[in-house]
Amino acid sequence: MATITANELKTRGISAIDPIVNEHQAALISVRGKIRYVVMDMQMYNRLRECELEAALMETRRDLETGEFYQESVAEHIKRITNEL
Protein backbone atom coordinates (compact mmCIF):
# COMPACT_ATOMS: atom_id res chain seq x y z
CA MET A 1 0.00 0.00 0.00
CA ALA A 2 1.15 3.50 -0.71
CA THR A 3 1.56 6.05 2.07
CA ILE A 4 0.48 9.69 2.16
CA THR A 5 1.68 12.08 4.82
CA ALA A 6 -0.83 14.09 6.80
CA ASN A 7 0.77 17.29 5.48
CA GLU A 8 0.34 16.13 1.88
CA LEU A 9 -3.27 15.29 2.61
CA LYS A 10 -3.74 18.70 4.20
CA THR A 11 -2.38 20.55 1.17
CA ARG A 12 -3.71 18.36 -1.67
CA GLY A 13 -6.88 16.96 -0.12
CA ILE A 14 -8.73 14.17 -1.88
CA SER A 15 -6.57 14.56 -4.98
CA ALA A 16 -3.72 13.01 -2.97
CA ILE A 17 -5.79 9.97 -2.03
CA ASP A 18 -7.83 9.24 -5.13
CA PRO A 19 -5.11 7.95 -7.49
CA ILE A 20 -3.56 5.78 -4.76
CA VAL A 21 -6.87 4.20 -3.76
CA ASN A 22 -7.72 3.58 -7.42
CA GLU A 23 -4.42 1.76 -7.94
CA HIS A 24 -3.89 0.00 -4.59
CA GLN A 25 -7.45 -0.23 -3.15
CA ALA A 26 -6.29 1.58 0.00
CA ALA A 27 -3.96 4.35 1.11
CA LEU A 28 -2.05 4.62 4.37
CA ILE A 29 -1.84 8.00 6.07
CA SER A 30 1.17 8.75 8.23
CA VAL A 31 1.23 11.35 10.97
CA ARG A 32 4.65 12.43 12.17
CA GLY A 33 6.25 9.37 10.56
CA LYS A 34 3.84 6.78 11.99
CA ILE A 35 1.08 5.03 10.03
CA ARG A 36 -2.15 6.09 11.74
CA TYR A 37 -5.01 5.68 9.28
CA VAL A 38 -6.17 3.69 6.26
CA VAL A 39 -8.42 5.15 3.58
CA MET A 40 -10.31 2.88 1.20
CA ASP A 41 -13.26 3.15 -1.13
CA MET A 42 -16.72 2.10 0.02
CA GLN A 43 -16.71 -1.08 -2.06
CA MET A 44 -13.61 -2.35 -0.24
CA TYR A 45 -14.98 -1.24 3.14
CA ASN A 46 -18.28 -3.04 2.52
CA ARG A 47 -16.40 -6.19 1.49
CA LEU A 48 -14.38 -6.11 4.73
CA ARG A 49 -17.55 -5.58 6.78
CA GLU A 50 -19.19 -8.56 5.07
CA CYS A 51 -16.15 -10.70 5.93
CA GLU A 52 -16.30 -9.53 9.54
CA LEU A 53 -20.01 -10.30 9.79
CA GLU A 54 -19.54 -13.70 8.15
CA ALA A 55 -16.81 -14.54 10.68
CA ALA A 56 -19.12 -13.54 13.55
CA LEU A 57 -21.88 -15.71 12.12
CA MET A 58 -19.53 -18.69 11.82
CA GLU A 59 -18.40 -18.19 15.43
CA THR A 60 -22.01 -18.05 16.61
CA ARG A 61 -22.90 -21.21 14.73
CA ARG A 62 -19.88 -22.98 16.23
CA ASP A 63 -20.89 -21.87 19.73
CA LEU A 64 -24.43 -23.17 19.18
CA GLU A 65 -23.14 -26.52 17.90
CA THR A 66 -20.75 -26.95 20.84
CA GLY A 67 -23.19 -25.70 23.45
CA GLU A 68 -21.01 -22.74 24.39
CA PHE A 69 -23.81 -20.29 25.16
CA TYR A 70 -26.05 -19.23 28.00
CA GLN A 71 -29.82 -19.30 28.11
CA GLU A 72 -30.87 -17.02 30.95
CA SER A 73 -33.05 -14.12 31.97
CA VAL A 74 -31.83 -10.53 31.92
CA ALA A 75 -31.47 -10.56 35.71
CA GLU A 76 -29.43 -13.78 35.59
CA HIS A 77 -27.27 -12.34 32.83
CA ILE A 78 -26.54 -9.15 34.79
CA LYS A 79 -25.72 -11.19 37.88
CA ARG A 80 -23.38 -13.48 35.91
CA ILE A 81 -21.46 -10.74 34.14
CA THR A 82 -21.08 -8.59 37.26
CA ASN A 83 -19.73 -11.60 39.18
CA GLU A 84 -17.23 -12.29 36.38
CA LEU A 85 -15.79 -8.79 36.63
N, C-alpha and C positions, 0 to 999 in steps of 0.2 A: 504494500500500500504506500502511496505517496503521502508526504507530510507537508503541511502548510503551517507556517508560524502564525501566531495570533496577530502579530503586527501586520503581516501580509494580508490576513483576513480583514483586519481593520481598515487598511488602505484600499484594497481591491474589492472587498465584499464578496458577493456570490460569484463574481467572475473568476475569483481565485479557486473556488471549489468546483464549479460546474465541469470544466474539462477533466479534472482528476476523477471525479465520481463517474463521469461517462466512460472513462477508460478503465478504471480499477474497481468500480462498484462502491468504493468507500474512500474517504480521505481522512487522514489523521491530522489533528490539530495540536501543535505543541505550544506550550506556554512556558516561557523562560527555560527552554531546552528540554522540557519533559512532556511526553505525550499525555494529553489530558482528555481529549474528546475524539469521537469518531462521528463523521457525517456520512450518511448514505441516503440513497433515494428511497422513496416510500415503498417501491416494489421490493427492494431488498429487506427493508425493515419489516414489512408484512410477512415475508418469507421466514425471517428469523422468529417472529412472533408465532407463526404457525408451528414451527419446529418446537418452540418452547411449550406451546399448548399441547402438542402431540406427546411430548415427553412426559408432561404432567398427567395426561390421560393414561399413558402406559403405566406409570408409577401407581396410579389409583387402581387400575385393573389388577396389577400385581398384588397390591395390598388386599384387595377384595378376595383374590384367589387364595392367598396365604393366610387370610384371617387376621391380618394386621390392621385392625380398625376398632373403634369403639362405637357402641350403640348405647347412648345414654341421654338423659334429659339435660336441659340447659343447666340446671342447678348442679347436677352431677359433674358436668363438664367443667363448670367454673371451679368447683371444689377440687377436681383432679388437677387442673392446670395450676391452680394457686398452690397446691401442695407440692407440685413438681418444681416450683421456683425455689 
